[in-house]
Amino acid sequence: NTKNISAIRAFRIVSTHPKQILSFSIFERSDIMSELTIRNIQWFPGHMTKTRRMIAANLSLVDAVVEILDARIPMSSRNPDMNSMVNNKPRLFILNKADMADPKMTDKWIAYFKKQGIAAIAMDCKSGKGVKNFKGAIEQLLSELLERRKNAGMIGTPIRLMIVGIPNVGKSSFINRMAQSKRAKVEDRPGVTRTKQWVKIGSNMELLDMPGVLWPKFDDQEVAKRLAFTGAINDDVVDIEMLAMLLLEYLAKNYPDTLETRYKMTEFNEMGGIELLETMGRKRGMLISGGEVNIERAAITLIDEYRSGRLGRMTLESPEDIDNG
Ligand code: G4P
């Protein structure tokens, strides 16, 4: 299967500027077995420049920035420019979707961020677990400011927070949880302008729901791979079979018990992605005529079972991955 041996990676960058339709592709050959093929990711650098400008312009209005991350991929779900944009503002990371992440790894990430001087809390905005810890975490983060305000008699001044995150990380779910209401979700679409919104939380907090889109770091192969595992990169642009092989390679190394219990796989230590996928498909009886494994069906099943949480709680990157470059 030459596709696996020599994958071609392609990104298409499309500018939305009406008069300057820029479209180009970067094709990069790789002879490494496990490269993910990503076709025509459409992201919009012009749109992000606008978002970045808007964030900069509104920073002075808030006391802190709350950045929502995906607990399964806390690093890959960050916007690469956030550090420089946020500058010296106090920051809180929410490791959202913690219900799907490995709890031990979530603790490890929280400790890692703490060492970097950034407060972080785990949350599950789907069920609401962990949401009640938010207020306390913010009060701790802003304790000096709150003390100063108290001493100055500014009791009624609300804490103002900017909420940011890449698409689909759970910003709307978080704000809805905090506001204890179901606000209509306003999609950010290139070319459609929506205005910023302040959402009042009780009598002493206001959340700034920023419009615009902050993209993750698509152009880093490792990051793109992890985003694709979680579904943050649309399946239409990725090679689902390759994605499944890569996920199986990761699971074989980091969560071997899952493969043993869920798919009854044994002795897979030496197997590469294709063999892992074939074995998994065979164990599930996904055969086509001639006894061959239906690779596509096996791949779709694996990805679907992973994303729906049926493989258990797993984290796809660890702080060591960063320290090891
Ligand atoms: P966004 O505003 O940042 O784009 O994200 P949004 O809140 O729309 O959430 C994106 C998807 O992630 C939604 O699923 C939402 O339910 C889910 N989600 C948000 N927080 C959590 C969490 O902590 N745990 C889990 N398991 N899921 C979470 P969806 O399939 O798009 O919609 P739906 O299932 O809610 O209908």
Residues whose N, C-alpha, C, O or C-beta is under 5 A from the ligand:
A	BS01	G4P	N96 K97 A98 D99 M123 D124 C125 K126 I166 P167 N168 V169 G170 K171 S172 S173
